[in-house]
């Protein structure tokens, strides 16, 4: 069966992309890197646009859409490296006052790490003994707490959606650079090695996209675990390949590619580890073998 986005879903995706392009384009991204912090005005704008209340019933003041639509919105957030505890605040809509409208910033404990602990208004989970970490991502402050928390499947799915958006964007950046950067009198995209890198990036993106979208439809924990693994791989390996395509330029602070890689690394630590997801899938595959 072929699944296609509906016209309403395409309109939602394009609307979120347009909002973020206008409010958190490259200039805003670089400004946030130079002066890290949570933009409360942008947070409230996201709330007014229904980002956090997408799945909240209309009777409760929400948009009344489903999990597939939320995945599309979070995919766009991943494209733009939108900072902040987006997943935790979205999941708190309807449970924490002000979360749905963006008036309240909510964070949560996932796998022993807490994002944006000191900037959040509400923290869900036990943070006793929390210690600040030096985060590799300049846009994601981190604390570590003792022990671990069982991640909700939706945390993993929405994180996978963000990873998918990052993977798609870095694939686009690699292709754009390969078309315009010239060496030996021709675009570097004409060289077979660069072609292979870009093609492999695209394959990983589209494979992850199918898995993430399917998991959004089924909401099955095993489908979500598989989608998370594929999306993590697409984001991390894809961004590394994007660095390779950019060459020495890609490793400079002025290039945005390293920011995508660092965010992808941080997201892989949200929720259960890659090994735990692999073991979950392995147990299911072996459970019927006798």
Backbone as a ProteinNet text record, in pm:
[ID]
protein_1_A
[PRIMARY]
XXXXXXXXXXXXXXXXXXXXXXXXXXXXXXXXXXXXXXXXXXXXXXXXXXXXXXXXXXXXXXXXXXXXXXXXXXXXXXXXXXXXXXXXXXXXXXXXXXXXXXXXXXXXXXXXXXXXXXXXXXXXXXXXXXXXXXXXXXXXXXXXXXXXXXXXXXXXXXXXXXXXXXXXXXXXXXXXXXXXXXXXXXXXXXXXXXXXXXXXXXXXXXXXXXXXXXXXXXXXXXXXXXXXXXXXXXXXXXXXXXXXXXXXXXXXXXXXXXXXXXXXXXXXXXXXXXXXXXXXXXXXXXXXXX
[TERTIARY]
84.8	0	88.4	55.2	130.2	60.9	136.8	83.3	126.7	32	59.9	9.8	82.6	34.3	-91.3	-187.7	-308.6	-275.5	-366.4	-345	-336.2	-416.3	-410.7	-276.8	-224.4	-94.2	17.1	10.1	108.8	100.7	-21.8	-39.3	17.1	-2.7	52.9	204.6	263.2	408.9	462.7	400.1	447.7	428	319.3	293.8	398.1	431.6	533.8	669.2	699.9	826.4	833.4	724.5	723.1	738.9	672.4	683.8	827.9	889.6	1025.4	1127	1103.3	1193.7	1192.2	1074.3	1062.8	1114.8	1101.9	1137.5	1268.2	1313.5	1437.6	1519	1543.9	1630.2	1775.9	1865.1	2007.3	2059.1	2015.3	2063.9	2024.2	1900.9	1855.1	1927.8	1955.3	2029.6	2167.4	2238.7	2373.9	2370.8	2267.1	2254.6	2231.3	2153.4	2128.5	2255.3	2340.4	2466.6	2556.6	2558	2643.7	2588.4	2458.2	2395.6	2290.1	2332.2	2238	2133	2017	1907.1	1775.1	1672.6	1542.1	1468.1	1425.5	1351.9	1205.1	1164.9	1028.2	924.9	962.4	869.1	840.6	944.9	927.9	848.4	874.5	802.9	652.6	617.1	474.7	415.7	495.7	448.3	420.8	506.4	482.3	352	331.6	207.1	85.7	94.8	-17.5	-45.5	58.9	41.6	-11.3	-19.8	-74.3	29.1	158.5	263	253.3	234.7	230.8	94.9	-10.1	-146	-200.2	-110.6	-156.5	-245.4	-210.6	-285	-389.5	-397.4	-496.1	-633.9	-737.7	-872.5	-919	-996.6	-1048.8	-1131.5	-1202.7	-1284.9	-1200.9	-1071.6	-981.4	-892.9	-927.5	-852.7	-738.9	-730.4	-623.3	-661.7	-575	-597.3	-676	-663.2	-741.1	-685.9	-556.7	-497.2	-434.5	-365.5	-313.9	-163.3	-113.3	29.8	104	48.5	119.5	143.8	46.3	64.9	171.4	174.4	278	416.2	428.6	556.7	600.4	508.9	543.3	594.9	530.7	573.1	711.5	736.7	867	976.1	940.8	1038	1087.2	994.7	1033.9	1120.2	1088	1170.8	1312.9	1327.5	1460.7	1534.9	1465.2	1527.8	1594.5	1530.3	1577.1	1659	1681.4	1753.4	1688.6	1557.5	1484.1	1521.2	1572.5	1616.6	1502.6	1525.3	1428	1369.8	1307.6	1247.3	1113.2	1119	997.7	914.6	980.9	907.8	837.9	909.3	851	733.1	746.1	637.2	517	541.6	431.2	356.6	428.7	364.9	295.7	330.7	267.7	140.3	112.6	-7.7	-132.5	-216.5	-336.9	-315.7	-189.6	-158.4	-93.3	-16.1	50.4	-7.2	-57.6	-119	-19.9	-64.1	18.4	110.3	125.3	215.1	160.6	32.1	-28.3	-12.4	-13.1	-5.3	136.3	230.7	367.5	399.2	306.5	331.9	418.6	412.5	490.2	587.5	713	815.7	833.9	821.2	825.9	943.5	1016.6	1119.3	1095.7	1167.3	1144.5	1272.8	1277.2	1392.9	1374.8	1471.9	1470.5	1607.5	1613.2	1738.2	1849.4	1814	1916.4	1963.2	1921.5	1958.3	1837.3	1863.9	1758.7	1805.4	1723.8	1754.9	1686.3	1758.2	1702.5	1645.9	1714.6	1664.1	1644.1	1744.4	1736.3	1647.2	1619	1535.2	1387.6	1355.3	1216.8	1137.6	1007.5	917.2	871	858.1	811.8	904.2	946.5	1029.8	951.8	933.3	860.1	960.1	957.3	1051.4	1140.5	1210.9	1296	1433.4	1470	1600.2	1693.5	1665	1752.5	1894.4	1990	2129.1	2172.2	2093.8	2127.9	2258.6	2342.4	2470.6	2479.9	2525.4	2538	2645.7	2621.2	2716.8	2761.5	2879.2	2922.1	2868.4	2765.1	2698.9	2778.7	2788.2	2855.5	2776.4	2646	2559.4	2543.2	2590.3	2580.1	2437.2	2340.4	2200.1	2118.2	2182.7	2108.5	2181.2	2150.9	2211.4	2162.7	2254	2223.2	2260.8	2183.2	2216.2	2202.4	2280.1	2267.1	2213.4	2116.6	2061.5	2092.5	2104.6	2132.5	2019	2053.1	1951.6	1903.3	1801.4	1742.8	1591.6	1527.8	1381.8	1335.7	1227.6	1173.1	1112.8	1164.8	1114.7	978.2	893.1	765.4	789.8	716	735.2	722.1	632.7	614.4	736.4	809.7	935.4	1030	1040.5	1130.7	1083.4	953	901.3	922.3	888.4	904.1	1051	1136.3	1280.5	1326.9	1274.7	1308.6	1264.8	1150.5	1102.9	1199.2	1248.4	1348	1475.6	1519.2	1638.5	1616.2	1497.1	1464.7	1476.6	1424.8	1434.7	1578.3	1661	1802.3	1870.9	1840	1900.8	1862.2	1735.7	1690.3	1758.7	1770.9	1831.5	1979.5	2053.3	2195.9	2218.1	2126.2	2135	2120.8	2025.9	2006.7	2130.6	2187.2	2306.4	2423.5	2437.5	2545.4	2527	2405.8	2377.9	2398.8	2350.5	2368.1	2515.8	2595	2738.8	2805.9	2766.3	2826.7	2796.5	2685	2648.5	2722.1	2760.2	2816.2	2967.3	3020.2	3164.2	3240	3337.6	3410.7	3556	3606.2	3748.2	3788.2	3905.8	3956.4	3860.4	3795.3	3712	3573.2	3527	3392	3337	3203.3	3143.1	3190.1	3212	3259.9	3155.4	3030	2925.5	2944.4	3032.8	3060	3152.8	3218.1	3310.3	3234	3272.5	3197.3	3190.2	3298.5	3299	3195.3	3183.7	3086.3	2944.2	2926.6	2795.1	2749.6	2840.7	2806.9	2767.8	2841.9	2808.8	2668.2	2636.3	2504.3	2394	2419.5	2319.2	2292.5	2398.2	2381.3	2306.5	2332	2257.6	2109	2076.7	1936.6	1866.5	1935	1876.3	1844.8	1938.1	1914	1798.3	1790.1	1679.8	1545.4	1533.4	1404.3	1366.3	1466.3	1438.7	1387.3	1453	1408.5	1271.2	1245.6	1116.2	1002.3	1018.8	915.8	891.5	1000.1	986.7	920.8	959.7	904	755.9	721.9	581.9	495.4	548.6	472.2	450.4	554.1	540.4	440.7	430.2	331.9	189.9	172.5	39.7	5.4	101.9	73.3	89.2	181.7	214.9	259.3	307.4	353.9	495	520.8	653.5	767.7	746	852.6	876.1	769.2	784.9	858.7	827.5	893.2	1041.4	1073.1	1213.8	1291.8	1232.2	1299.1	1315.3	1211.7	1218.2	1325.5	1336	1437.6	1577.6	1603.1	1735.1	1769.6	1674.7	1699.2	1716	1636.9	1646.3	1776.8	1819.1	1948	2061.3	2058.4	2163.1	2161.5	2042.5	2032.6	2085.8	2057.4	2101	2250.5	2302.4	2443.2	2534.2	2509.4	2593.9	2576.6	2452.9	2428.2	2500.3	2500	2567.7	2719	2770.9	2914.8	2950	2864.6	2890.2	2879.4	2787.6	2774.9	2904	2964.3	3094.3	3199.8	3197.3	3293.8	3275.8	3151.5	3123.9	3173.7	3158.6	3201.6	3353.4	3420.3	3565.4	3608.3	3722.5	3775.2	3681.4	3604.3	3509.6	3404.6	3364.5	3259.2	3298.9	3430	3477	3498.1	3469.4	3488.1	3366.6	3389.1	3280.3	3177.3	3221.5	3129.9	3028.3	3061.5	2967.5	2863.7	2741.1	2635	2635.5	2713.7	2704.5	2736.9	2836.5	2874.3	2761.7	2678.4	2566.1	2463.5	2441.8	2349.2	2404.8	2534.4	2594.6	2586.9	2616.6	2614.6	2473.6	2373.5	2235.7	2194.9	2236	2203.5	2265	2388.6	2454.8	2374.6	2333.6	2260.5	2127.9	2057.3	1927.7	1941.6	2054.3	2070.2	2071.3	2095.1	2097.4	1962.9	1863.9	1731.1	1649	1596.5	1522.9	1618.9	1575.4	1661.8	1778.1	1885.7	2004.3	1981.7	2072.3	2065.1	2071.5	2160.6	2173.6	2043.5	1977.4	1849.8	1743.2	1740.3	1644.3	1674.6	1803.4	1842.5	1804.7	1825.2	1791.6	1640.9	1565.1	1418.7	1371.8	1427	1389.2	1438.1	1557.8	1612.1	1526.5	1483.1	1397.8	1267.9	1212.9	1087.6	1110.4	1220.5	1248.6	1273.1	1333.8	1366.4	1253.4	1153.8	1049.7	966.4	958.1	876.6	958.1	1086.8	1170.3	1167	1124.5	1124.6	1264.7
-119.6	0	124.7	221.5	346.2	450.5	509.9	615	749.7	838.9	973.8	1075	1184.6	1291.8	1351.7	1383.3	1450.1	1596.7	1664.1	1805.9	1885.8	1847.7	1917.4	1894.6	1774.3	1746	1822	1830	1908.7	2055.7	2105.9	2245.7	2271.2	2175	2187.4	2190.4	2096.9	2092.3	2223.1	2272.1	2395.2	2515	2513	2623.5	2629.9	2514.4	2511.5	2551.8	2504.2	2540.2	2690.3	2747.7	2891.2	2971.8	2926.8	2995.8	2992.3	2875.7	2863.4	2933.3	2932.2	3003	3153	3204.3	3346.4	3386.5	3294.5	3329.3	3267.4	3158.9	3096.4	3048.5	3143.5	3115.4	3115.3	3116.4	3102.5	3215.6	3338.7	3450.8	3433	3389.7	3368.4	3251	3147.6	3032.6	3074.2	3150.2	3191.7	3287.5	3371.7	3462	3382.7	3276.5	3192.3	3120.6	3083.3	3018.3	3115.5	3239.7	3339.6	3382.2	3378.2	3417.7	3313.8	3197.3	3088.5	3128.2	3073.1	3100.3	3070	3051.9	3018.7	3145.8	3153.3	3269.4	3253.2	3319.6	3305.4	3359.8	3462.7	3517.6	3415.5	3352.6	3248.5	3132	3096.7	2985.4	3013.4	3137.2	3173.5	3176.7	3217.5	3215.4	3073	2979.5	2839	2792.8	2834.8	2799.1	2856.9	2982.7	3045.8	2977.8	2925.3	2855.9	2714	2667.4	2534.3	2424	2459.5	2357.2	2260.8	2313.9	2228.2	2162.8	2221.4	2170.6	2094.4	2048.7	1981.3	1861.7	1782.3	1659.7	1678.4	1796.3	1824.3	1838.8	1774.4	1784.9	1929.6	1957.3	2092.8	2137.3	2043.9	2077.5	2129.1	2095.9	2140.6	2255.2	2314.1	2427.6	2393.5	2266	2223.8	2225.2	2171.9	2167.7	2043.3	1936.9	1815.9	1727.2	1735.8	1649.9	1526.8	1445.8	1320.2	1314.4	1195.7	1174	1194.3	1151.4	1177.2	1326.2	1409	1553	1608.1	1556.5	1600.5	1563.5	1446.4	1402.9	1497.8	1540.3	1634.4	1765.9	1813.6	1939.1	1925.8	1814.2	1796	1769.9	1712.3	1697.9	1834.6	1929.5	2064.6	2130.8	2106.3	2162	2110	1982.8	1925.3	1985.6	2025.6	2090	2221	2293.2	2427.2	2430.6	2314.4	2307.6	2395.5	2396.1	2477.3	2433.5	2523.9	2484.9	2486.8	2418.6	2416.9	2278.7	2255.8	2125.4	2106.9	2096.8	2090.1	1966.9	1850.9	1725.4	1725.6	1762.8	1760.8	1857.5	1975.7	2072.9	2026.2	1968.7	1916.7	1806.7	1715.5	1604.2	1649.5	1767.4	1818.6	1897.2	1925.9	2002.7	1930.9	2004	1944.7	1889.9	1874.3	1823.1	1928.8	2017.5	2126	2257.4	2336.9	2464.2	2551.7	2604.5	2694.8	2628.7	2495.4	2427.7	2436.6	2418.7	2417.8	2551.7	2659.2	2792.7	2847.5	2774.9	2822.2	2919.1	2939.4	3027.9	2957.6	2825.1	2746.6	2656.6	2663.1	2577.5	2456.3	2338.5	2214.6	2130.7	2074.5	1977.4	1851	1743.7	1615.8	1535.4	1438.9	1349.7	1234.6	1216.8	1105.6	1039.3	917.6	844	904.6	975.3	1031.7	1169.9	1218.8	1352.7	1444.5	1568.5	1670	1785.6	1821.3	1933.6	2059.8	2169.8	2300.3	2302.5	2238.4	2227.2	2363.2	2449	2575.4	2678.1	2659	2753.9	2716.6	2594	2548.1	2597.5	2614.2	2652.4	2530.3	2418	2294.2	2181.3	2099.6	1983.1	1858.7	1767.8	1644.6	1531	1477.4	1372.6	1415.2	1319.6	1342.1	1390.8	1510.2	1566.8	1579.7	1505.3	1510.8	1469.6	1548.4	1519.3	1557.7	1640.4	1679.9	1757.8	1723.6	1791.3	1847	1970.6	2028.4	1957.8	1946.5	1888.2	1995	1976.6	2061.7	1998.8	2057.6	1999.4	2025.1	1922.8	1939.5	2032.8	2040.9	2127.1	2261.1	2369.9	2500.3	2546.9	2483	2523.7	2430.5	2336.1	2244.5	2226.7	2309.5	2290.2	2159.4	2088.8	1956.3	1943.7	1861.9	1815.9	1663.7	1598.6	1454.2	1427.4	1334.6	1296	1149.1	1109.6	969.2	878.7	757.2	662	691.4	619.3	635.6	639.7	689.7	694.4	615.8	543.4	468.5	567	574.2	674.1	635.6	734.1	709.5	689.3	597.5	576.5	705.1	794.7	918	1008.4	1001.7	1077.6	1030.5	900.3	843.6	874	867.6	892.5	1037.4	1131.2	1272	1309.6	1245.1	1265.8	1211.6	1094.8	1039.2	1132.7	1198.2	1293.6	1411.6	1461	1569	1522.1	1400.6	1346.2	1335.6	1295.4	1286.3	1422.6	1525.7	1660.3	1706	1675.1	1709.5	1634.4	1504.5	1424.6	1477.2	1512.2	1564.2	1696.2	1782.3	1913.1	1901.4	1816.4	1803	1735.5	1649.5	1592.4	1703.1	1792.9	1905.4	1995.3	2021.8	2106.7	2043.9	1913.3	1844.1	1853.3	1830.9	1835	1976	2076.6	2214.8	2249.5	2208	2238.3	2162.8	2038.2	1958.4	2017.6	2086.3	2147.1	2278.1	2348.4	2482.3	2491	2402.5	2404.4	2340.3	2410.5	2359.5	2329.3	2221.5	2185.3	2128.4	2162.4	2116.1	2152.5	2268.9	2319.9	2260	2185.2	2129.4	2115.2	2110.2	2093.1	1962.4	1964.1	1842.3	1731.2	1768.8	1668.1	1579.1	1616.7	1533.1	1417.2	1423.9	1317.8	1202	1081.4	963.2	948.3	976.1	960.2	1050.8	1173.3	1267	1223.9	1176.3	1124.8	1013.5	922.4	809.6	856.6	952.3	1004.4	1063.2	1144.8	1208.9	1105.8	1007.2	903.7	822.3	788.7	712.2	792.8	921.9	1007.7	1005.8	1017.8	1019.4	887.9	776.7	645.7	635	678.7	671.7	761.7	880.2	972	909.6	857.7	805.4	677.5	595.9	476.3	516	614.2	661.9	726.6	799.8	867	765.5	658.4	554.7	496.9	467.9	406.9	501.7	627.5	724.6	749.9	767	789.9	668.2	548.7	427.1	415.1	444.3	437.6	540.3	653.8	755	705.2	617.5	562.1	449.7	360.9	245.7	276.3	367	399.2	275.6	174.8	52.7	74.6	36.3	59.5	-1.6	-118.6	-180.2	-104.1	-58.1	24.8	153.7	208.9	332.8	308.2	194	162.2	149.7	83.7	69.8	205	287.8	420.5	505.1	493.2	570.2	531	400.9	354.8	406.9	396.8	441.2	592.2	664.8	810.8	858.6	793.9	829.5	807.4	693.6	664.1	765.4	797.1	892.3	1028.9	1070.7	1203	1207.8	1111	1115.4	1083.8	971.7	936.6	1036.2	1081.6	1176.9	1308	1356	1481.9	1466.6	1350.6	1326.2	1325.3	1264.1	1263.2	1404	1482.7	1621.9	1698.2	1670.8	1731.8	1692.3	1564.9	1517.7	1588.4	1606.2	1673.9	1818.8	1883.8	2022.4	2034.9	1922.2	1927.2	2010.2	2074.9	2155.3	2266.2	2318.8	2425.1	2378.1	2251.1	2198.8	2188.3	2184.1	2168.1	2302.2	2411.8	2543.2	2582.7	2672.8	2720.6	2797.6	2863.2	2944.6	2859.5	2735.1	2645.3	2596	2573.9	2526.5	2375.1	2304	2158.2	2099.4	2155.2	2099.2	2113.7	2216.2	2234.6	2122	2080.8	1968.7	1839	1818.2	1696	1693.8	1805.5	1810.1	1789.1	1847.2	1825.7	1680.5	1622.4	1481.6	1392.4	1421	1344.5	1354.2	1475.7	1495.4	1420	1424.1	1355.7	1204.7	1148.1	1003.5	960.8	1055.4	1024.9	1050.7	1091.9	1118.7	989.7	948.3	822.3	706.4	589	472.6	477.9	409.1	411.3	332.1	351.2	275.1	125.4	87.4	-54.2	-109.6	-32.8	-77.2	-94.2	-3.8	-18	-142	-165.2	-284.7	-411.5	-410.6	-528.7	-550.6	-443.1	-454.9	-523	-479.8	-539.6	-683.8	-710.1	-846.3	-942.9	-900.4	-986.8	-1021.1	-920.4	-946.3	-1042.6	-1025.5	-1112.9	-1258.5	-1272.2	-1405.8	-1470.3	-1391.3	-1443.7	-1555.5	-1555.3	-1657.6	-1772	-1777.2	-1881.3	-2011.5	-2007.9	-2128.7	-2167.9
0	0	0	-79.9	-85.5	0.6	89.6	174.1	118	102.3	52.9	154.3	168.9	254.5	194.4	280	233.2	204.5	138.2	110.5	239.6	338.8	467.6	535.8	526.6	587.1	516.7	385	311.3	350.3	367.6	406.7	546.2	636.6	771.1	765.5	691.5	679.2	623.2	516.2	452.5	544.5	622.8	714.3	825.1	882.3	986.7	928.5	808.4	745.6	719.7	674.9	650	778.4	884.1	1012.8	1062.6	1057.7	1109.1	1020	889.9	799	827.7	861.9	890.1	1026.8	1124.1	1260.9	1310.2	1244.3	1289.8	1171.3	1080.3	966.8	1009	911	941.8	1029.9	1005	1085.4	1232	1254.3	1392.1	1455.8	1377.8	1429	1476.7	1392.8	1430.5	1549.9	1556.9	1671.4	1799.6	1789.2	1906.4	1950.7	1856.6	1891.2	1967.5	1924.1	1987.9	2123.3	2139.9	2267.1	2303.1	2353.3	2381.1	2484.1	2467.8	2559.4	2490.7	2570	2515.4	2476.4	2351.1	2300.4	2339.5	2445.5	2495.8	2397.5	2324.9	2226.5	2117.4	2066.1	1965.6	2022.6	2147	2211.8	2214.8	2248.5	2252	2111.7	2013.3	1875.4	1829.2	1868.6	1837.3	1902.6	2026.1	2093.5	2023.3	1981.6	1911.7	1778.5	1715.8	1587.5	1605.4	1730.6	1756.6	1757.4	1759.5	1753.9	1871.7	1990.6	2109	2129.2	2073.1	2094.3	1974.1	1885.7	1764.5	1793.9	1894	1922.4	2032.2	2088.2	2191.5	2127.6	2183.2	2123.8	2114.2	2011.9	1992.9	2111.4	2174.8	2290.6	2407.1	2405.8	2511.4	2464.8	2350.9	2300.7	2207.7	2167.1	2078.9	1933	1849.8	1705	1665.4	1744.3	1718.9	1608.6	1582.7	1480.9	1547.4	1467.8	1519	1523.8	1556.6	1567.6	1435	1319.8	1193.6	1168.6	1205.5	1186.2	1280.7	1403.5	1497.2	1445.5	1386.6	1330	1219.1	1135.8	1028.9	1086.8	1192.9	1254.3	1315.9	1383.6	1447.1	1344	1232	1124	1078.2	1066.7	1026.9	1133.9	1260.5	1368.2	1358.1	1320.5	1303.8	1186.5	1083.8	967.5	1007	1099.4	1134	1262.3	1324.3	1451.9	1557.6	1560.3	1656.8	1798	1881.1	2015.7	2115.9	2226.8	2334.6	2356.8	2473.5	2504.9	2433.6	2302.6	2221.1	2252.2	2258.6	2278.6	2413.3	2518.7	2652.9	2663.9	2605.2	2613.3	2532.7	2415.2	2333.9	2408.5	2470.5	2540.8	2668.9	2718.1	2839.8	2811	2683.3	2648.2	2699.6	2769.6	2827.1	2966	3007.6	3141	3228.9	3168	3240.5	3190.9	3281.3	3243.8	3167.8	3054.1	2974.7	2875.6	2882.6	2788.5	2646.8	2628.9	2495.7	2424.7	2499.9	2439.5	2432.7	2489.4	2488.9	2601	2692.3	2806.2	2910.5	2912.2	3008.1	2933	2967.9	2908.2	2999.2	2940.5	3017.6	2969	3062.3	3027.6	3108.8	3075.2	3140.8	3143.7	3234.9	3247	3149.8	3060.4	2965.5	2967.5	3017.7	3014.2	3095.8	3206	3291.9	3252.1	3135.2	3090	3096	3132.2	3132.5	3044.2	2947.2	2859	2911.4	2908.5	2943.5	3085.8	3178.6	3315.2	3381.1	3374.4	3447.4	3378.1	3250	3177.2	3178.8	3214.8	3209.7	3330	3309	3417.8	3496.9	3428.4	3491.1	3447.6	3543.6	3514.5	3556	3461.4	3489.6	3513.9	3633.8	3668.2	3783	3839.8	3955.1	3909.9	3951.5	3913	4032	4137.4	4255.2	4216	4259.3	4229.8	4089.6	4021.2	3884	3881.3	3785.1	3768.3	3627	3613.2	3478.6	3398.2	3269.6	3176.9	3077.9	3023.2	2912.6	2784.6	2731.2	2615.3	2488.4	2404.6	2276	2185.5	2206.4	2125.7	2196.3	2137	2203.7	2224.5	2157.7	2169.5	2258.5	2327.1	2413.5	2546.3	2646.7	2778.6	2840.9	2908	2960.6	3107.5	3179.1	3312.6	3312.3	3396.4	3415.4	3555.3	3564.3	3693.6	3718.4	3844.9	3874.9	3827.1	3786.8	3743.6	3603	3563.6	3430.4	3441.7	3338.5	3332.8	3210.5	3225.2	3112.7	3012.7	2892	2797	2740.8	2724.8	2659.9	2510.7	2447.3	2302.9	2222.1	2263.4	2186.1	2194.2	2304.3	2312.1	2202.7	2189.1	2089.6	1947.6	1925	1790	1748.7	1836.1	1800.5	1788.1	1866.6	1850.8	1716.1	1678	1546.3	1435	1452.9	1352.1	1340	1452.5	1448.4	1378.1	1409	1343	1192.6	1152.4	1010.1	943.1	1009	952.3	937.4	1036.7	1029.2	915.7	903.3	796.5	659.6	642.4	513.4	479.8	579.4	554.3	520.7	591.7	562.8	427.2	387	252.3	148.2	169.9	78.2	75.1	192.5	198.1	122.5	135.4	65.2	-85.7	-131.7	-275.6	-330.1	-255.6	-300.1	-312.8	-214.5	-218.8	-334	-354.2	-461.2	-598.5	-612	-740.9	-767.1	-660	-678.9	-656.5	-574.2	-546.8	-662.9	-716.2	-831	-795.5	-853.8	-848.2	-984	-1026.3	-1156.2	-1270	-1255	-1362.3	-1372.9	-1272.8	-1277.4	-1136	-1122.6	-988.9	-925.6	-794.4	-728.6	-733.7	-759.7	-772.9	-894.6	-982.7	-1099.8	-1066	-949.6	-910.2	-847.6	-884.7	-843.1	-691.3	-621.7	-476.2	-410.4	-460.4	-403.8	-440.1	-562.3	-602.5	-508.8	-478.1	-391.5	-251.7	-197.8	-65.6	-63.6	-161.6	-167.3	-187.6	-273.4	-298.1	-171.8	-98.4	24.9	129.8	135.7	227.3	195.1	67.2	26.6	58.7	35.8	65.8	214.7	299.4	443.5	484.6	424	457	421.6	300.8	256.7	330.8	366.1	446	584.3	645.2	775.7	766.5	659.5	643.8	642.6	565.1	559.1	697.9	769.9	902.3	1002	1000.1	1094.3	1064.2	938.3	903.1	936.1	910.9	942.5	1092.6	1170.9	1316.2	1367.6	1299.1	1338.9	1316.4	1218.8	1190.4	1287.7	1314	1399.6	1548.1	1581.9	1721.3	1798.5	1726.7	1790.1	1845.3	1972	2031.1	1951.6	1891	1812.6	1683	1619	1499.2	1533.9	1650.7	1693.5	1720.6	1784.4	1810.5	1680.6	1581.5	1451.4	1383.5	1390.7	1329.1	1394.3	1527.2	1598.1	1553.2	1539.5	1496.5	1357.4	1266.3	1129.2	1121	1198.7	1195.9	1258	1368.1	1428.1	1328.1	1260	1162.7	1048.7	999.5	888.9	929.6	1053.7	1098.7	1125.1	1199.9	1237.8	1118.8	1051.2	936.9	823.1	803.7	696.1	718.4	842.3	869.9	858.3	898.9	879.1	730.6	649.7	505.7	447.8	502.9	458.5	487.2	602.5	634	531.1	492.3	393.9	260	218.1	91.4	96.4	210.9	224.5	238.6	269.2	283.1	402.1	391	500.7	543.1	448.7	479.8	580.3	568.6	654.9	800	829.4	965.9	1036	969.1	1029.8	1112.4	1207.4	1293.1	1211.2	1104.2	1024.5	949.4	920.3	853.2	953.8	906.9	995.4	1012.6	933.3	932.2	1069	1136.7	1267.4	1368.9	1353.8	1446	1429.5	1305.7	1281.1	1339.8	1325.2	1377.8	1530.6	1594.2	1740.3	1794.6	1728.9	1774.7	1754.3	1642.8	1617.8	1724.6	1764.2	1870.8	2000.9	2037.2	2162.5	2159.9	2047.2	2039.8	2054.9	2012.8	2026.8	2173.2	2264.2	2407.5	2474	2397.7	2454.6	2449.6	2562.3	2564.7	2579.7	2541	2557.2	2457.6	2491.8	2407.6	2279.6	2185.2	2060.8	2090.8	2183	2217.8	2274.5	2359.1	2417.3	2309.8	2212.6	2102.1	2019.7	1995.5	1919.9	1995.4	2126	2205.1	2209.8	2214.5	2213.3	2084.6	1972.7	1844.8	1834.6	1884.6	1878.9	1959.8	2078.6	2160.2	2088.7	2019.9	1947.8	1830.8	1759.8	1646.7	1692.2	1810.1	1859.9	1938.4	1977.1	2063.7	1999.8	1865.9	1799.5	1741	1772	1710.3	1787.9	1917.9	1998.8	2036
[MASK]
++++++++++++++++++++++++++++++++++++++++++++++++++++++++++++++++++++++++++++++++++++++++++++++++++++++++++++++++++++++++++++++++++++++++++++++++++++++++++++++++++++++++++++++++++++++++++++++++++++++++++++++++++++++++++++++++++++++++++++++++++++++++++++++++++++++++++++++++++++++++++++++++++

